[in-house]
Amino acid sequence: MKLASTRLVTHDVCALARFYATVTGIVPVGIEHYAELETATGVLAISSKRGVDIFNAGAAEPAANRSVIIEFEVEDVDRERSRLDRIVGEFVMEPTNQPWGNRSMLFRDPDGNLINFFSQTSAQAGGGRNGRNAGKVPGA
């Protein structure tokens, strides 16, 4: 099995796609009701509520997520924090060193979806995705 994409549902595809283009530097591809930002490891898709109503039985509501964190590994969290200062209204968590060797910060997109920018700050033994050790809290 292969995870194909993570899709966000919104009332304004163009605005949310512009936000993600600005924070990631990835140019979105799509139309009025659907856009994709393709990264090296997966696709972030953005769909309109109307599209979900038509093609997905109305099964998702825009701006209602409080359980998923969208994570991007970046080279330097502190540099990204400075770059995003005028773009992001409020940071949920300022750059913080985590006990498993990552440095991370949290902020929300215009629809309230939580975003984690993290970078590895030390050699991380033990394997796992992005150098995370088994048994440690992933992400952040």
N, C-alpha and C positions, 0 to 999 in steps of 0.2 A: 504494500500500500504506500502511496505517496501523497503527502499533503500538498495540494495544488495551490491554495491561496487562503488568505484571511480576508473576509469581506466586511466592510463597514457600511451600514445603511444610514443615509442622511437625507435631509430635506434639500440640501444644496450641494450637489456633486461637484460643480465647478469650484465653489469656494473651498470645500474640503480638499479637493485635488490640488488646488493652488497652495494651500497650507502645507500639505505633505511634500509638494515639489520644493517649496522654500526650505523646509527643515531637512529634507534628505538630499536635495540637489538632483533628484531623479525626475525626468520629464514624464508626466502622466500621458497615457495613450487611451483614447476613448471618445465617447460621444456624450451628449447631454445627460443621459440617465445612467451611464456606467463608465468608469475609468479604471485603469490599472497602472500601478507603479511596480516595475519589475526590478527586483534586487538580485544580487548574485545567489541568494539562497531561497528566494520565494517571491510571491506576488502579493502585494497589498492591493486589494480591489475595493472600489468605492461604488456603491449602487444607490440609486434613488429609491425613496419609499414607493413611488409609483411603479418602478420596475419590480420591486419585491411583491407588490400587490398583484401585478399582472402575472409574473413568472414563478413566484414562490409562495403562492397561496396566502400572501399577506402575513407571513410567519415571523417577520422581524420588525421592530419599531426603531426609528432613528433616535439617536441621542439618549438611549436608555441603558447603556452598558455601564456596569460598575463591578465587573468581575474579570475582565481581561486586561492584560498589560501587553502592549505592543512594544517589542524590544528591538533596538538597533545597536549593534556594536559599532563604536566609533573609535577613531584613533586617539582623541584627546577630549575627555569630557569637559574639562575646564575651558578649553578653547571653544567648544560647542556652546557652553553656557554663555560665554561672552558674545558669540555670534548671534545667539537666539534671544538676547536680552530685549531687543525691540520688537521681536516677532511673537514671543510667548507672553501672554498677559501675566500669568502667575505660575511660579514654580512650586510644585507640590513638595519636592525635596531638593534642596541644593546639592551640588556635588558632594558625595560622601564616600569614604573608603569603607568597603564591606569586608567582613572577616574572612571571606573566601578569596580575596585578592582582586576583586573588581572595584572600580570607582564608578559610581552611577548617580544619575539625577532623574527626577520624575517631573513631568509636566503633562498638561492635558491639551488635546486638540480642541478646536472650536465647538465640537459636539460633546465634549467631556470625556472622550476616550483617553485612558491613561497611557502615556508613552514613557519608556525607560531608555535613556541613552547611557550605555556603559562601555567601559574599556577595561582591559586587563592591566593591572598595575604591578603584578609580580608573577614570577614563574609559578605556574599552578600544576603541581604534580597530581597524578591520580586519574587523569583522563576526564572523560565526559565532554559533552558538547561545549565548545568555547572554553575549554580548560577547566570546567567546573568539576569538582570532586563529587563522587556519589555520596548521597546522604546530606549534602549541603543544600541550602535553599537556592534553587536556580534563579537566574536573572539578577535583578537588582544590583 
